[in-house]
């Protein structure tokens, strides 16, 4: 694949993400709102650490969307330990919340809710209990109850500076955004996601969902901007790359669209949508031919566009790489051309034509770099 820049060388069952999209448009599911069991299982890992001696207050950052191997038997043993502790300390709200989380991780949502509500009778302002109740309500598709719980979290954390509480606030804001998105309250959703990002600026999931909200509002450029930020934080986010491809396609930018589809296909090779999106462009050879025709006709900009699409469709096409370099030479972008010819040499080390082009360009690029260095030195005096 080549970069889009033409001048470069370039989280009862939990409901799915509230922007539940048919399988044929989503190659990978990454949303942390998509799986309460996963979220609660992640909490169980932290709880195990707490049980064996870490006395720090349990922070709610552990919901993040990473796979965890925790067996039902282990979860059951943990719940047994916590139940014993709760019997000894029935007025300990934190223990009841932890037990509620353990039970939730086992899929025992009724029992989990009972423990969380018991915790709130002891401590009516226990932020973690409201977070967990919101997630359990979402698992039952009771969005109005979930929204109420998450809004309570936002209310309770409005002026707090403690990081664990801020993390809970971010979880609540994110899920409020997911609920609003499901209900097609897109402006509200965008506001919640932006508020969540003000707390945690590196959450690729939130950028992705914000992009969804902006797209629904007709703000395609804004959606693209948010997704581009998201994939910078998580380059392996295949679903975001695919969505970016869709947005660029909607924006009639086939260079960036084909690049993002190819990136998604590379990251998620078993997913059909990215592969099908690439196949819709046809073979790379067709685009090489179109690029050569435009190049011959003197239409450099069109030729460059076509050849970049060709390279995105087939990153190993030596014909596409060579023509790309030739176009750059014609545009007097010698350093970029040299870089592309070197890419061609990597693909075909024995190609005499490519080696000759490299040999011819290297002294020219060196001279240009020397001139540029001298110019910069002079400007600093």
Secondary structure, 3 states (H helix, E strand, C coil): CCCCCCCCCCCCCCCCCCCCCCHHHCCCCCCHHHCHHHHHHHHHHHHHHHHCCCCCCCCCCCCCCCCCCCCHHHHHHHHHHHHHHHHHCCCCHHHHHHHHHHHHHCCCHHHHHHHHHHHHHHCCCCHHHHHHHHHHHHHCCCHHHHHHHHHHHHHHCCCCCCHHHHHHHHHHHHHHHHHHHHCCCHHHHHHHHHHHHHHCCCCHHHHHHHHHHHHHCCCHHHHHHHHHHHHHHCCCCHHHHHHHHHHHHHCCCHHHHHHHHHHHHHHCCCCHHHHHHHHCCCCHHHHHHHHHHHHHCCCHHHHHHHHHHHHHHCCCCHHHHHHHHHHHHHCCCHHHHHHHHHHHHHHCCCCHHHHHHHHHHHHHHHHHHHHHHHHHHHHHC
